[in-house]
Amino acid sequence: MATVLSVSGSPSASSRTNRLLRHLDQRLTAQGHEVVPLDIRAVPAEAL
């Protein structure tokens, strides 16, 4: 199956968009895809 990069860029820790994205990650994983989540908030500002 496919490898999917799941990118969340919301500055809010309680983002509804982020919750939806994680739900989709679970569904894709259940279908056999490999999901690589990337939360931009976790990336140091210097790296951006």
PyMOL Python script that loads the backbone (N, CA, C, O; Angstrom):
from pymol import cmd

cmd.read_pdbstr("""\
ATOM      1  N   MET A   1       0.839  -1.185   0.000  1.00  0.00           N
ATOM      2  CA  MET A   1       0.000   0.000   0.000  1.00  0.00           C
ATOM      3  C   MET A   1       0.885   1.249   0.000  1.00  0.00           C
ATOM      4  O   MET A   1       2.110   1.158  -0.078  1.00  0.00           O
ATOM      5  N   ALA A   2       0.252   2.394   0.088  1.00  0.00           N
ATOM      6  CA  ALA A   2       0.950   3.676  -0.011  1.00  0.00           C
ATOM      7  C   ALA A   2       1.475   4.144   1.342  1.00  0.00           C
ATOM      8  O   ALA A   2       0.973   3.755   2.396  1.00  0.00           O
ATOM      9  N   THR A   3       2.498   4.990   1.279  1.00  0.00           N
ATOM     10  CA  THR A   3       2.970   5.709   2.459  1.00  0.00           C
ATOM     11  C   THR A   3       2.421   7.120   2.355  1.00  0.00           C
ATOM     12  O   THR A   3       2.588   7.785   1.332  1.00  0.00           O
ATOM     13  N   VAL A   4       1.760   7.580   3.424  1.00  0.00           N
ATOM     14  CA  VAL A   4       1.087   8.875   3.429  1.00  0.00           C
ATOM     15  C   VAL A   4       1.744   9.775   4.465  1.00  0.00           C
ATOM     16  O   VAL A   4       1.871   9.392   5.628  1.00  0.00           O
ATOM     17  N   LEU A   5       2.163  10.967   4.054  1.00  0.00           N
ATOM     18  CA  LEU A   5       2.674  11.969   4.986  1.00  0.00           C
ATOM     19  C   LEU A   5       1.500  12.839   5.397  1.00  0.00           C
ATOM     20  O   LEU A   5       0.900  13.519   4.565  1.00  0.00           O
ATOM     21  N   SER A   6       1.176  12.815   6.673  1.00  0.00           N
ATOM     22  CA  SER A   6       0.027  13.528   7.218  1.00  0.00           C
ATOM     23  C   SER A   6       0.548  14.765   7.955  1.00  0.00           C
ATOM     24  O   SER A   6       1.101  14.649   9.049  1.00  0.00           O
ATOM     25  N   VAL A   7       0.372  15.944   7.357  1.00  0.00           N
ATOM     26  CA  VAL A   7       0.952  17.181   7.889  1.00  0.00           C
ATOM     27  C   VAL A   7      -0.111  18.032   8.550  1.00  0.00           C
ATOM     28  O   VAL A   7      -1.122  18.374   7.937  1.00  0.00           O
ATOM     29  N   SER A   8       0.128  18.373   9.815  1.00  0.00           N
ATOM     30  CA  SER A   8      -0.751  19.271  10.556  1.00  0.00           C
ATOM     31  C   SER A   8       0.022  20.554  10.835  1.00  0.00           C
ATOM     32  O   SER A   8       1.113  20.524  11.404  1.00  0.00           O
ATOM     33  N   GLY A   9      -0.556  21.677  10.427  1.00  0.00           N
ATOM     34  CA  GLY A   9       0.123  22.955  10.610  1.00  0.00           C
ATOM     35  C   GLY A   9      -0.598  23.907  11.534  1.00  0.00           C
ATOM     36  O   GLY A   9      -0.244  25.083  11.605  1.00  0.00           O
ATOM     37  N   SER A  10      -1.602  23.426  12.243  1.00  0.00           N
ATOM     38  CA  SER A  10      -2.371  24.296  13.123  1.00  0.00           C
ATOM     39  C   SER A  10      -1.547  24.711  14.340  1.00  0.00           C
ATOM     40  O   SER A  10      -0.863  23.876  14.933  1.00  0.00           O
ATOM     41  N   PRO A  11      -1.601  25.987  14.720  1.00  0.00           N
ATOM     42  CA  PRO A  11      -0.881  26.431  15.914  1.00  0.00           C
ATOM     43  C   PRO A  11      -1.583  26.034  17.213  1.00  0.00           C
ATOM     44  O   PRO A  11      -0.997  26.143  18.291  1.00  0.00           O
ATOM     45  N   SER A  12      -2.815  25.582  17.120  1.00  0.00           N
ATOM     46  CA  SER A  12      -3.600  25.241  18.307  1.00  0.00           C
ATOM     47  C   SER A  12      -3.419  23.776  18.682  1.00  0.00           C
ATOM     48  O   SER A  12      -3.528  22.893  17.832  1.00  0.00           O
ATOM     49  N   ALA A  13      -3.142  23.522  19.956  1.00  0.00           N
ATOM     50  CA  ALA A  13      -2.983  22.147  20.434  1.00  0.00           C
ATOM     51  C   ALA A  13      -4.307  21.390  20.417  1.00  0.00           C
ATOM     52  O   ALA A  13      -4.316  20.164  20.307  1.00  0.00           O
ATOM     53  N   SER A  14      -5.414  22.100  20.524  1.00  0.00           N
ATOM     54  CA  SER A  14      -6.731  21.448  20.543  1.00  0.00           C
ATOM     55  C   SER A  14      -7.478  21.666  19.227  1.00  0.00           C
ATOM     56  O   SER A  14      -8.705  21.773  19.219  1.00  0.00           O
ATOM     57  N   SER A  15      -6.759  21.729  18.141  1.00  0.00           N
ATOM     58  CA  SER A  15      -7.322  21.994  16.823  1.00  0.00           C
ATOM     59  C   SER A  15      -8.289  20.899  16.386  1.00  0.00           C
ATOM     60  O   SER A  15      -7.973  19.712  16.469  1.00  0.00           O
ATOM     61  N   ARG A  16      -9.457  21.300  15.924  1.00  0.00           N
ATOM     62  CA  ARG A  16     -10.420  20.331  15.386  1.00  0.00           C
ATOM     63  C   ARG A  16      -9.898  19.736  14.084  1.00  0.00           C
ATOM     64  O   ARG A  16     -10.134  18.565  13.789  1.00  0.00           O
ATOM     65  N   THR A  17      -9.194  20.543  13.313  1.00  0.00           N
ATOM     66  CA  THR A  17      -8.614  20.040  12.066  1.00  0.00           C
ATOM     67  C   THR A  17      -7.591  18.949  12.364  1.00  0.00           C
ATOM     68  O   THR A  17      -7.532  17.939  11.661  1.00  0.00           O
ATOM     69  N   ASN A  18      -6.789  19.150  13.399  1.00  0.00           N
ATOM     70  CA  ASN A  18      -5.797  18.146  13.782  1.00  0.00           C
ATOM     71  C   ASN A  18      -6.484  16.857  14.241  1.00  0.00           C
ATOM     72  O   ASN A  18      -6.027  15.763  13.910  1.00  0.00           O
ATOM     73  N   ARG A  19      -7.568  16.976  14.995  1.00  0.00           N
ATOM     74  CA  ARG A  19      -8.313  15.786  15.426  1.00  0.00           C
ATOM     75  C   ARG A  19      -8.864  15.020  14.221  1.00  0.00           C
ATOM     76  O   ARG A  19      -8.812  13.791  14.182  1.00  0.00           O
ATOM     77  N   LEU A  20      -9.387  15.751  13.250  1.00  0.00           N
ATOM     78  CA  LEU A  20      -9.903  15.117  12.036  1.00  0.00           C
ATOM     79  C   LEU A  20      -8.778  14.411  11.282  1.00  0.00           C
ATOM     80  O   LEU A  20      -8.952  13.292  10.798  1.00  0.00           O
ATOM     81  N   LEU A  21      -7.638  15.066  11.186  1.00  0.00           N
ATOM     82  CA  LEU A  21      -6.496  14.483  10.487  1.00  0.00           C
ATOM     83  C   LEU A  21      -6.046  13.194  11.161  1.00  0.00           C
ATOM     84  O   LEU A  21      -5.757  12.215  10.473  1.00  0.00           O
ATOM     85  N   ARG A  22      -5.979  13.171  12.486  1.00  0.00           N
ATOM     86  CA  ARG A  22      -5.570  11.962  13.208  1.00  0.00           C
ATOM     87  C   ARG A  22      -6.599  10.839  13.019  1.00  0.00           C
ATOM     88  O   ARG A  22      -6.239   9.664  12.943  1.00  0.00           O
ATOM     89  N   HIS A  23      -7.864  11.210  12.947  1.00  0.00           N
ATOM     90  CA  HIS A  23      -8.911  10.216  12.673  1.00  0.00           C
ATOM     91  C   HIS A  23      -8.688   9.604  11.284  1.00  0.00           C
ATOM     92  O   HIS A  23      -8.778   8.388  11.112  1.00  0.00           O
ATOM     93  N   LEU A  24      -8.402  10.450  10.312  1.00  0.00           N
ATOM     94  CA  LEU A  24      -8.127   9.954   8.960  1.00  0.00           C
ATOM     95  C   LEU A  24      -6.870   9.089   8.936  1.00  0.00           C
ATOM     96  O   LEU A  24      -6.803   8.103   8.201  1.00  0.00           O
ATOM     97  N   ASP A  25      -5.872   9.461   9.743  1.00  0.00           N
ATOM     98  CA  ASP A  25      -4.654   8.643   9.861  1.00  0.00           C
ATOM     99  C   ASP A  25      -5.014   7.226  10.300  1.00  0.00           C
ATOM    100  O   ASP A  25      -4.517   6.248   9.741  1.00  0.00           O
ATOM    101  N   GLN A  26      -5.884   7.128  11.306  1.00  0.00           N
ATOM    102  CA  GLN A  26      -6.291   5.817  11.822  1.00  0.00           C
ATOM    103  C   GLN A  26      -7.023   5.010  10.751  1.00  0.00           C
ATOM    104  O   GLN A  26      -6.796   3.808  10.608  1.00  0.00           O
ATOM    105  N   ARG A  27      -7.884   5.662  10.014  1.00  0.00           N
ATOM    106  CA  ARG A  27      -8.637   4.962   8.963  1.00  0.00           C
ATOM    107  C   ARG A  27      -7.706   4.467   7.859  1.00  0.00           C
ATOM    108  O   ARG A  27      -7.847   3.345   7.372  1.00  0.00           O
ATOM    109  N   LEU A  28      -6.754   5.317   7.470  1.00  0.00           N
ATOM    110  CA  LEU A  28      -5.801   4.907   6.437  1.00  0.00           C
ATOM    111  C   LEU A  28      -4.941   3.740   6.912  1.00  0.00           C
ATOM    112  O   LEU A  28      -4.667   2.810   6.154  1.00  0.00           O
ATOM    113  N   THR A  29      -4.516   3.798   8.176  1.00  0.00           N
ATOM    114  CA  THR A  29      -3.725   2.708   8.747  1.00  0.00           C
ATOM    115  C   THR A  29      -4.533   1.413   8.763  1.00  0.00           C
ATOM    116  O   THR A  29      -4.005   0.346   8.451  1.00  0.00           O
ATOM    117  N   ALA A  30      -5.803   1.507   9.124  1.00  0.00           N
ATOM    118  CA  ALA A  30      -6.674   0.328   9.153  1.00  0.00           C
ATOM    119  C   ALA A  30      -6.841  -0.283   7.761  1.00  0.00           C
ATOM    120  O   ALA A  30      -7.095  -1.480   7.630  1.00  0.00           O
ATOM    121  N   GLN A  31      -6.699   0.541   6.730  1.00  0.00           N
ATOM    122  CA  GLN A  31      -6.816   0.054   5.354  1.00  0.00           C
ATOM    123  C   GLN A  31      -5.489  -0.477   4.818  1.00  0.00           C
ATOM    124  O   GLN A  31      -5.406  -0.914   3.670  1.00  0.00           O
ATOM    125  N   GLY A  32      -4.446  -0.437   5.662  1.00  0.00           N
ATOM    126  CA  GLY A  32      -3.170  -1.017   5.266  1.00  0.00           C
ATOM    127  C   GLY A  32      -2.116  -0.033   4.796  1.00  0.00           C
ATOM    128  O   GLY A  32      -1.025  -0.443   4.401  1.00  0.00           O
ATOM    129  N   HIS A  33      -2.421   1.255   4.831  1.00  0.00           N
ATOM    130  CA  HIS A  33      -1.445   2.261   4.421  1.00  0.00           C
ATOM    131  C   HIS A  33      -0.513   2.583   5.584  1.00  0.00           C
ATOM    132  O   HIS A  33      -0.889   2.444   6.748  1.00  0.00           O
ATOM    133  N   GLU A  34       0.687   3.009   5.264  1.00  0.00           N
ATOM    134  CA  GLU A  34       1.611   3.482   6.290  1.00  0.00           C
ATOM    135  C   GLU A  34       1.433   4.993   6.385  1.00  0.00           C
ATOM    136  O   GLU A  34       1.545   5.700   5.383  1.00  0.00           O
ATOM    137  N   VAL A  35       1.156   5.487   7.591  1.00  0.00           N
ATOM    138  CA  VAL A  35       0.940   6.916   7.796  1.00  0.00           C
ATOM    139  C   VAL A  35       2.089   7.472   8.625  1.00  0.00           C
ATOM    140  O   VAL A  35       2.422   6.935   9.681  1.00  0.00           O
ATOM    141  N   VAL A  36       2.695   8.559   8.134  1.00  0.00           N
ATOM    142  CA  VAL A  36       3.764   9.248   8.843  1.00  0.00           C
ATOM    143  C   VAL A  36       3.219  10.614   9.252  1.00  0.00           C
ATOM    144  O   VAL A  36       3.134  11.519   8.421  1.00  0.00           O
ATOM    145  N   PRO A  37       2.844  10.776  10.539  1.00  0.00           N
ATOM    146  CA  PRO A  37       2.304  12.061  10.976  1.00  0.00           C
ATOM    147  C   PRO A  37       3.421  13.084  11.206  1.00  0.00           C
ATOM    148  O   PRO A  37       4.481  12.751  11.734  1.00  0.00           O
ATOM    149  N   LEU A  38       3.171  14.319  10.806  1.00  0.00           N
ATOM    150  CA  LEU A  38       4.117  15.407  11.036  1.00  0.00           C
ATOM    151  C   LEU A  38       3.346  16.594  11.583  1.00  0.00           C
ATOM    152  O   LEU A  38       2.504  17.176  10.899  1.00  0.00           O
ATOM    153  N   ASP A  39       3.646  16.944  12.829  1.00  0.00           N
ATOM    154  CA  ASP A  39       3.004  18.081  13.483  1.00  0.00           C
ATOM    155  C   ASP A  39       3.998  19.241  13.447  1.00  0.00           C
ATOM    156  O   ASP A  39       5.016  19.211  14.138  1.00  0.00           O
ATOM    157  N   ILE A  40       3.706  20.244  12.654  1.00  0.00           N
ATOM    158  CA  ILE A  40       4.624  21.370  12.468  1.00  0.00           C
ATOM    159  C   ILE A  40       4.914  22.084  13.793  1.00  0.00           C
ATOM    160  O   ILE A  40       5.994  22.650  13.966  1.00  0.00           O
ATOM    161  N   ARG A  41       3.950  22.061  14.734  1.00  0.00           N
ATOM    162  CA  ARG A  41       4.186  22.693  16.040  1.00  0.00           C
ATOM    163  C   ARG A  41       5.358  22.059  16.770  1.00  0.00           C
ATOM    164  O   ARG A  41       6.002  22.716  17.588  1.00  0.00           O
ATOM    165  N   ALA A  42       5.646  20.791  16.488  1.00  0.00           N
ATOM    166  CA  ALA A  42       6.723  20.077  17.165  1.00  0.00           C
ATOM    167  C   ALA A  42       8.095  20.358  16.549  1.00  0.00           C
ATOM    168  O   ALA A  42       9.118  19.985  17.122  1.00  0.00           O
ATOM    169  N   VAL A  43       8.121  21.008  15.395  1.00  0.00           N
ATOM    170  CA  VAL A  43       9.385  21.316  14.721  1.00  0.00           C
ATOM    171  C   VAL A  43       9.935  22.625  15.295  1.00  0.00           C
ATOM    172  O   VAL A  43       9.205  23.615  15.363  1.00  0.00           O
ATOM    173  N   PRO A  44      11.209  22.650  15.709  1.00  0.00           N
ATOM    174  CA  PRO A  44      11.785  23.888  16.241  1.00  0.00           C
ATOM    175  C   PRO A  44      11.726  25.020  15.209  1.00  0.00           C
ATOM    176  O   PRO A  44      11.913  24.790  14.014  1.00  0.00           O
ATOM    177  N   ALA A  45      11.466  26.228  15.679  1.00  0.00           N
ATOM    178  CA  ALA A  45      11.348  27.386  14.791  1.00  0.00           C
ATOM    179  C   ALA A  45      12.615  27.591  13.961  1.00  0.00           C
ATOM    180  O   ALA A  45      12.546  28.036  12.815  1.00  0.00           O
ATOM    181  N   GLU A  46      13.757  27.270  14.535  1.00  0.00           N
ATOM    182  CA  GLU A  46      15.022  27.451  13.823  1.00  0.00           C
ATOM    183  C   GLU A  46      15.085  26.568  12.574  1.00  0.00           C
ATOM    184  O   GLU A  46      15.715  26.929  11.581  1.00  0.00           O
ATOM    185  N   ALA A  47      14.430  25.415  12.635  1.00  0.00           N
ATOM    186  CA  ALA A  47      14.449  24.489  11.502  1.00  0.00           C
ATOM    187  C   ALA A  47      13.557  24.963  10.364  1.00  0.00           C
ATOM    188  O   ALA A  47      13.713  24.532   9.222  1.00  0.00           O
ATOM    189  N   LEU A  48      12.623  25.853  10.681  1.00  0.00           N
ATOM    190  CA  LEU A  48      11.723  26.349   9.651  1.00  0.00           C
ATOM    191  C   LEU A  48      12.358  27.526   8.953  1.00  0.00           C
ATOM    192  O   LEU A  48      11.760  28.098   8.042  1.00  0.00           O
TER     193      LEU A  48
END
""", "prot")
cmd.dss("prot")
cmd.show_as("cartoon", "prot")
cmd.util.cbc("prot")
cmd.orient("prot")
